[in-house]
Amino acid sequence: MFYVVRYGVCFFFQAEDGIRVAQESRGLGDVYKRQGGTNNGGGSGGNSATGAAGNIIWQGAGGAGVNSGVSNPGVVPGGGGGGSDDVASRAGGAGAAGFIVVTYSFPKLSSPTITTNPICSGNSITVSGTSSEPNGTTITLYGNGLPLGTTTVTGGNWTMTGLNIAGGVVLTAKASSTACNYSNPSAAVVVTYSLTSIATNPAPNNNSFDVCYAGGAAFTNLLWDVVPGATQYDVYFGIGAVPGAITATVATNTWLITPALVANTTYFWKVVPKNICGLTTGTAQIWTFTTVAAPCLNYCIPTHTTGVVANTISLVEFVGTQNDVTNNSGTGFPDAI
């Protein structure tokens, strides 16, 4: 018996006597006997797809064909085929052909711009912008980093319509021509809230009939609660009815009454909040109040002899007396609390 080593794998062959007639053979075996394919070595590698070594037969198992450099391009072949259990085919089948992998490096596209200003929240919003990239370049609009839709560049401009965007969302846009060729994000634009709320909680209270116009605790300013998202307020103020024209526009939730209030007069007023997107879509409430007939008096500040600092009443309005007890005499007490 002897061994043959090929491609690093040992093959076992039996000796034979050369007699071809089975009955006369000494039974030492047949070198052409079919052997298990699992004992065969790797087959020939496939030819490389391109390059200087295109006609070389590579023996054994090889890797997938790749581009191995400018000086030796495409010469690594595919892997060898598996060995056959037919002794005549022990070299194995042909390996897969090698191939070259080419990686392209694209320059980044120019970032687009968002030109719509302001962008107000709501339904069916339109957002437009510009791009220096050629016609057909894809523009993707993002809201808080999530894609909202795509459009294409036409003549250096792009427009996206029918968007539903909430206030406070941060918009950016990117240009792209392939999956690998795209731009950096545009400058961010924050969507402005379109106002729907109205002013509430007026001071003086609605329908008040005892509002001081002068003296102690006289009203000099109108007040209301802040409306979220409002940057200005249109104030309408008049006697007998709300005027048709704006009386004043203020940036805060208060207005100095000008001219000052007068006695025994009924006033009407309303406040309409607004911002860069326009007036609120809510309907403003109309408020009213009536002033008293005479100036309100300040309460007399007490004199203290004990040195104790007192918490005192700031305003007492004298409207008469009532005596419904039979014995109203007694020792008085200071008003210090």
Buried (B, 14 or more C-beta within 10 A) or exposed (E): EEEEEEBEEEBEBEEBEEEEEEEEBEEEBBEEEEBEBEEBBBBBBBBBBBBEBBEEBBBBBBEBBBBBEEEEBBBBBBBBBBBBEEBEBBBBEBBBBBBBEEEEEEEEBEBBBBBBEBBBBBEEBEBBBBBBBEEEBBBBBBBEEEEBBBBBBEEEEBBBEEBEBEBEBEBBBBBBBEEEBBBEBBEEBEBBBBBEBBBEEBBBEEEBEEBBBBBBEBBEEBBBBEBEBBEBBBBBBEEEEBBEEEBBEBEEBBBEBEEEBEEEBEBBBBBBBBBEBEBBEBEBBEBBBBBBEEBBBEBEEEEEEEEEEEEBEEEBBEEEEEEEEEEEEEEEEEBEE
